[in-house]
Amino acid sequence: RISPGKALEVFSIFDSLRWPSLGLARRNFNNLRYLPSMPRRQISGLRGIIPGASRGIGRGIALAMAETGADVIVHYARKSSMADEVACEIQAMGRRAIAVKANFAEKEKIDAMLDHIEDVFGGVDIFVANAASGGFRPMMETGDKHWDWAMDVNARSILHCVQRLSPHMERQRWGR
């Protein structure tokens, strides 16, 4: 599982879906163990994609989303075995899940992944902007290639996904 510090970030993202009355308790790590019993809105039957869901914060978000009743697309960049494991955990909860690979630095790879997801799931209702890459380097040691890679994955991929997914969400008059 994930550490309380990581869990806090996951719960912060999900408090509007799961724990609308969370308030200040979210800032207190000691209260995290009590959060799952709090009231939550259902997102049953909705379909969500979480980039980087094979591990860390993305994994936590994927499992939390499945626990609330959503079907989940588990994106990974490198390790299919970890993504398949998360998808199996989600399927064991009675939810639909698939693992999909895509290099989020390349728009063509994102489009191919989203084409596949639309074929399998019919669309995406929830997109969690969790893709991250690039590592941390001192500014004076960061070259253009490293900077471009980090911006492509960490920022531009979000733009591409939102532009591609929002028409479906607009047609449904619902999306996150």
Wavefront OBJ file of the C-alpha trace (Angstrom):
o trace
v 0.000 0.000 0.000
v 1.009 3.647 0.106
v 2.381 5.684 2.996
v 0.200 8.164 4.934
v 1.931 11.071 3.191
v 1.129 9.665 -0.221
v -2.356 8.699 0.931
v -3.022 12.293 1.946
v -2.344 13.387 -1.627
v -4.638 10.660 -2.952
v -7.399 11.594 -0.546
v -7.002 15.280 -1.371
v -7.690 14.490 -5.004
v -10.638 12.290 -4.155
v -12.283 14.284 -1.366
v -14.838 15.803 -3.759
v -15.913 12.311 -4.856
v -15.580 10.274 -1.684
v -15.498 12.581 1.296
v -17.211 15.888 0.552
v -17.339 16.872 4.233
v -13.688 16.100 4.926
v -12.728 19.646 5.875
v -9.646 20.079 8.021
v -9.369 16.383 8.936
v -7.532 15.848 5.663
v -4.523 17.720 7.051
v -4.203 15.427 10.059
v -2.330 12.223 9.202
v -3.708 10.522 12.320
v -7.240 10.815 10.925
v -6.425 9.061 7.640
v -7.249 5.646 9.059
v -10.818 6.809 9.696
v -11.501 8.217 6.229
v -12.745 5.047 4.515
v -15.761 4.840 6.856
v -16.880 8.386 6.027
v -19.833 8.946 3.662
v -18.967 8.995 -0.037
v -20.682 9.713 -3.302
v -21.058 6.828 -5.685
v -19.361 6.890 -9.058
v -20.613 3.428 -9.863
v -20.449 2.541 -13.526
v -18.294 5.510 -14.501
v -15.009 4.901 -16.303
v -11.770 6.495 -15.192
v -8.206 6.553 -16.462
v -5.256 7.114 -14.181
v -1.880 7.633 -15.864
v 0.889 6.002 -13.850
v -1.553 3.726 -12.001
v 0.807 0.773 -11.768
v 2.461 2.129 -8.616
v 2.590 4.881 -6.013
v -0.058 7.576 -5.897
v -1.598 6.438 -9.191
v -2.107 2.932 -7.819
v -3.765 4.336 -4.713
v -6.079 6.496 -6.797
v -6.974 3.564 -9.086
v -7.873 1.313 -6.159
v -9.822 4.077 -4.407
v -11.734 4.807 -7.599
v -12.609 1.120 -7.991
v -13.733 0.944 -4.358
v -16.209 3.728 -5.093
v -17.673 1.718 -7.967
v -15.853 2.983 -11.055
v -14.319 0.907 -13.826
v -10.633 1.749 -14.174
v -8.090 2.025 -16.955
v -4.650 1.391 -15.445
v -1.999 3.208 -17.477
v 1.660 2.262 -17.232
v 4.829 3.291 -18.994
v 7.232 0.409 -18.372
v 6.236 -2.457 -16.070
v 3.262 -4.390 -17.375
v 3.386 -6.887 -14.494
v 2.717 -4.150 -11.926
v -0.138 -2.698 -13.993
v -1.648 -6.152 -14.528
v -1.511 -6.740 -10.766
v -3.442 -3.510 -10.100
v -5.987 -4.394 -12.807
v -6.464 -7.833 -11.212
v -7.033 -6.238 -7.786
v -9.678 -3.987 -9.320
v -11.340 -6.903 -11.120
v -11.420 -8.792 -7.811
v -13.593 -5.909 -6.507
v -16.094 -6.687 -9.263
v -15.124 -3.738 -11.456
v -13.909 -3.762 -15.058
v -10.240 -2.907 -15.496
v -7.596 -3.058 -18.173
v -3.913 -2.166 -18.226
v -2.748 0.014 -21.110
v 0.739 1.108 -22.084
v 1.592 4.460 -23.650
v 4.524 6.831 -23.732
v 2.953 10.085 -22.537
v 5.755 12.091 -24.146
v 4.347 11.227 -27.596
v 0.915 12.460 -28.715
v 0.593 9.617 -31.228
v 1.023 7.037 -28.439
v -1.591 8.824 -26.311
v -4.023 8.850 -29.239
v -3.473 5.147 -29.932
v -4.062 4.349 -26.259
v -7.263 6.433 -26.159
v -8.501 4.783 -29.384
v -8.084 1.392 -27.698
v -9.848 2.588 -24.526
v -12.779 3.940 -26.561
v -13.058 0.571 -28.335
v -13.082 -1.363 -25.045
v -14.907 1.012 -22.659
v -16.768 3.356 -24.989
v -15.185 6.448 -23.471
v -13.779 7.925 -20.281
v -15.771 9.843 -17.669
v -12.935 10.664 -15.255
v -9.368 11.626 -16.145
v -6.852 11.919 -13.326
v -3.833 14.013 -14.352
v -1.225 11.861 -12.633
v 1.448 11.399 -15.327
v 4.879 12.461 -14.127
v 8.417 11.950 -15.292
v 11.719 13.691 -15.610
v 13.298 13.419 -12.194
v 14.709 16.339 -10.341
v 17.927 18.052 -11.304
v 19.389 21.381 -10.352
v 18.298 24.009 -12.874
v 21.867 24.631 -14.042
v 22.265 20.914 -14.863
v 19.006 20.618 -16.812
v 19.409 20.514 -20.571
v 16.820 21.188 -23.244
v 16.245 17.479 -23.922
v 15.529 16.722 -20.252
v 13.331 19.818 -19.903
v 11.346 18.964 -23.057
v 10.808 15.382 -21.874
v 9.553 16.535 -18.476
v 7.219 19.122 -20.037
v 5.904 16.635 -22.615
v 4.990 14.084 -19.933
v 4.101 16.333 -17.007
v 2.184 19.083 -18.809
v 1.613 18.606 -22.532
v 0.202 15.089 -22.069
v -2.522 16.526 -19.844
v -3.427 19.009 -22.573
v -3.632 16.225 -25.174
v -5.730 13.950 -22.950
v -8.158 16.685 -21.913
v -8.600 17.862 -25.510
v -9.238 14.313 -26.635
v -11.512 13.228 -23.754
v -13.595 16.356 -23.214
v -15.932 15.954 -26.262
v -17.202 12.633 -24.836
v -17.666 14.233 -21.415
v -19.485 17.204 -22.924
v -21.860 14.910 -24.856
v -22.711 13.155 -21.596
v -22.951 16.476 -19.745
v -20.687 14.993 -17.072
v -16.985 14.473 -16.665
v -14.093 15.148 -14.387
l 1 2 3 4 5 6 7 8 9 10 11 12 13 14 15 16 17 18 19 20 21 22 23 24 25 26 27 28 29 30 31 32 33 34 35 36 37 38 39 40 41 42 43 44 45 46 47 48 49 50 51 52 53 54 55 56 57 58 59 60 61 62 63 64 65 66 67 68 69 70 71 72 73 74 75 76 77 78 79 80 81 82 83 84 85 86 87 88 89 90 91 92 93 94 95 96 97 98 99 100 101 102 103 104 105 106 107 108 109 110 111 112 113 114 115 116 117 118 119 120 121 122 123 124 125 126 127 128 129 130 131 132 133 134 135 136 137 138 139 140 141 142 143 144 145 146 147 148 149 150 151 152 153 154 155 156 157 158 159 160 161 162 163 164 165 166 167 168 169 170 171 172 173 174 175 176
